Amino acid sequence: MAGNIWIVAEAWRGQVSEITFELLALGREVAGQAGVPLEAVLLGSNARELAQKLGAADTVLYADNAALADPVPENAAAALAQLIKERQPAAVLVPLTNLSVDVGVVLAAQLNVPFLNYCKNLKADGGNLTATCVLYGGKMEATVTASAKPAIIGILPGARSVEQGRSDKAAAITDVAVTLAAPKVHFKKYLDPETADVDITQKDFLVAVGRGIQTKDNLELAEDLAASLGGAVCGSRPVIDQGWLGLSRQVGKSGMLVKPKLYVMLGISGAPEHVEGMKSSQCIIAVNTDAAAPIFNVAHYGVVGDALEVAPALTEKIKARKG
Amino acid sequence: MNILVLMKVVPDVVEELEVGSDGKSLDTSFLRTIINERDDHALEQALLLKDKHGGKVTLLTLDAPDIDDVLFTALAKGTDRAVKICGVESVQSTQTAVKLFGDVIAKTPDLLPVDLILTGVSAIDDLDGLMAAPIAHQLGWPYTGVVTHVTLADKTATVIKEFAGGVRGEYDVPTPAVLGIQAAEKPPRYVPVAKVRAAMKSQTIETVDAPAVEAATTVEVQQMAKPQVTGHAEMLEGSAEDVAGKICELLAKRGLL
């Protein structure tokens, strides 16, 4: 394959994001199959010590520029576009996070190539890259060849384990220079979440509600169940968008990452964006009317049924058992 | 203050999806489609801005079954102008949708100028790209995605973008700009059926012919299939009472009660 495999490292507020290591693990495999080096690209300002954590790559291309200190996608995309033109990689793997996805789509637009989205696996076979992409909320997978040069590929969280991408090896860092114009979009400040009434990340028992809960009034059924377990209620994106639960209760891509002992899901289909936030729960029980809901591929126990009937029945059983 | 909203429909995943006979795409014979949920939020955000600042909201869509109902509903909600791009087959490539929208925006009289173009940040069928960034690039306008709040003042949109863990970021975006909307500040508004019927009688949907655009060629689907299941939940069957009892036993066995 002509050209190296690149991963775009995500560094945020002084830390390397875990998904960076997942991409390093996947990129390592793909580079091995293609017989080319794996390179990580880290963009930042005074962030050289973070580059040292990326030893799983053969080389770390580190661009230090004051304009890369804040999360301004057009700056990051402009920097990457310069480096890509100079160094001609075969593929650029971009984390599919809210932070990095804009970098990927702006970069693809600048280079006039597609942004291959929702990729959960990638292989190099001869000169071709074949990606497996998750579509329709997890209900279908497409096997796709990406022949653009370079292929800009958005990688879903969880494509590989974080541990696979960590390395004790000292990173071989190459400093690279980028020239950036003043951006059109101006980053002003971070808005940290307001102190929540309940910290769902600290709860052992969570009852999660989704679109299947149908109305705000039905939240009471979930609250009763959570109370019987000694836990709290959280939700997926549609419930938050409806204003039925506050932002601090959102689990998933934009929300919280939770790992409770028990995660009971009422009417949640299991879109990848939600699964990302709860897949490490110790015991997952899903109740959904759709027998083909992707969540049944993730949960430990499943019930095809109406969450509005199962929830109150379960609450009564738990109360009776606990006395 | 004028806003253009771009909207498309996507398969309704509440329905069972099947692979078509070519093995590379969805079987569209019984496919039900719905508005891309994020586009619905983009429309709501546009209407909220209109409520606050006045101006006009124009909705531009690709033709699809039942799209007229969607457009009349939007008109009943307060959209000023509804335009559909006709003569398009089922568009299964976001790159192609971008080319269609981009070409129509550039060539249709009176769609521009606007202060903002809003569209959903993503859709469940966005295999080969997202809509907003390439549209912004074509126009040479600034772009910001994953947006949940928009405030307009003096040729600047101050927007809030979501990151992770409940953390968000505030940005100033000079207008005109393209924004990828994650969620509107309020849930999409409800409009009574009577109002939609009234819109059907009193308002019209404009049509423009789809321009000839080349289909995207650098992403080629080799195969589409339902996910291969590596693990599956142990399914509990019976009445609600029965499964509640079974769950209770399981929890007790795991020391969770």
Interface residues (C-beta under 8 A of the other chain):
Chain A: W12 P71 P73 E74 T97 N98 L99 V101 D102 V105 V106 A108 A109 Q110 V113 P114 F115 L116 N117 Y118 T130 C133 V134 L135 Y136 G137 G138 K139 M140 E141 A142 T143 V144 T145 A146 S147 A148 K184 V185 H186 F187 K188 K189 Y190 L191 D192 P193 F205 L229 R237 P238 I240 D241 Q242 G243 L247 S248 Q250 K253 S254 G255 M256 L257 K261 L262 S269 A271 C283 I284 I285 A286 D290 A292 P294 F296 N297 V298 A299 H300 Y301 G302 V303 V304 G305 D306 E309 V310 A313 L314 E316 K317 I318 R321 K322
Chain B: V10 P11 V13 V14 E16 L17 V19 K24 L26 E37 H41 T94 Q95 S122 I124 D125 D126 L127 D128 G129 L130 A132 A133 P134 A136 H137 P142 Y143 T144 G145 V146 T158 I160 K161 E162 F163 A164 G165 G166 V167 R168 G169 E170 Y171 D172 V173 P174 G180 Q182 A183 A184 K186 P187 A216 T218 V219 E220 V221 Q222 Q223 M224 A225 K226 P227 Q228 V229 T230 G231 H232 A233 E234 M235 L236 E237 A240 E241 V243 A244 G245 I247 C248 L250 L251 A252 R254 L256 L257
